[in-house]
Amino acid sequence: MAIQTIQWIHSGVKIIDQRELPRKLQYIICRDLKTLWWAIRTLAVRGAPALGIAAGFGVLLGIKDFKGKDSQKFLAHLKKVCAYIGSSRPTAVNLFHVLERMQNAAETHAGQSVAGLKTVLKKEALAVFEEDRAVCRRMGDLGAGLIRSGQQIMTVCNAGALATADYGTALGVMYSAKRQGKKFKVMACETRPLLQGARLTAWELTKEKIPTTLICDNMAATVMKQGKIQGIFTGADRIAANGDTANKIGTYNLAVLAKHHGIPFYVVAPSSTFDLKIQTGRQIPIEERKKEEVTTMAGIPIAPDGVTVYNPAFDVTDHSLITAIITERGIIRPPLGRNIKKAFKFV
Ligand code: MRU
């Protein structure tokens, strides 16, 4: 894939500034943690797996200027850095898993010098990045078997290369299917309010020469009724132990519609998107974002001043609406609760 969403280069984090797409493909280099925190908060970098990678690289930015030689003080500093990164966005669990992973790596090597601990952390952050590349390709190749030539499939938000290191989860399945020679089409929902479907998914798929049709979110029911959709593939931000899945707002709508129209609804997500500490989707923290995202479009006001706004960025799809979850561990089918446990070897 030609899209390199996030990379660690010369002690900085190079990211595609997704706020600028599709108008221009522009990179920013975050050389300090505050800049990266802000890039995460404002969605310059976004998508659950990419947020995990950003969290790992963010730790490297947060520790690089630590000057002391006391490893205990370093570990205390690391804890603060992780808490700060964790305050950027609440829903995608990948970010929190990586922060925990970084702290565990450092604590396992607590006897080492500060320089040694910095090396351990760098290795860990780069491993998170490399694992994402491998895992997305594995999920893509597994999920591609669910797409047949002649089909048109639907997706929402952006679960592509731009949401991961460079390949994607839901879109990764499409890239693998294309590589296998399958001829299919994609319908992308625009994904109000921030239009990740229109701005990012349509851009990415077009760039990869996959025939793509863009629709407004409120057209989904009609195209399903018209028999134009044979499968829905989405990403995920957090999956509870029973399979309830948080993803971009509007995903739940599609799952309900899919059930009504007898269309398979697939979630594509790596193990790092599962939160097995929580039993159901009711425990997933849902990010609420500022009202201007709803009251404006491309900076232009589209609603009266002072109107009350509700802007949850994610919704939760009940496990009963999900046909299967495609992970790098295999394709998990219902009953999801039991089979998730099996996939993670808890039974
Ligand atoms: O608010 P965003 O753009 O970060 O939301 C992203 C999504 O909801 C994606 O679908 C999800 O993170 C899966 S990405 C592979």
Residues whose N, C-alpha, C, O or C-beta is under 5 A from the ligand:
A	BS01	MRU	R46 G47 A48 P49 V156 C157 N158 A159 G160 A163 T169 Q196 G235 A236 D237 N247 K248
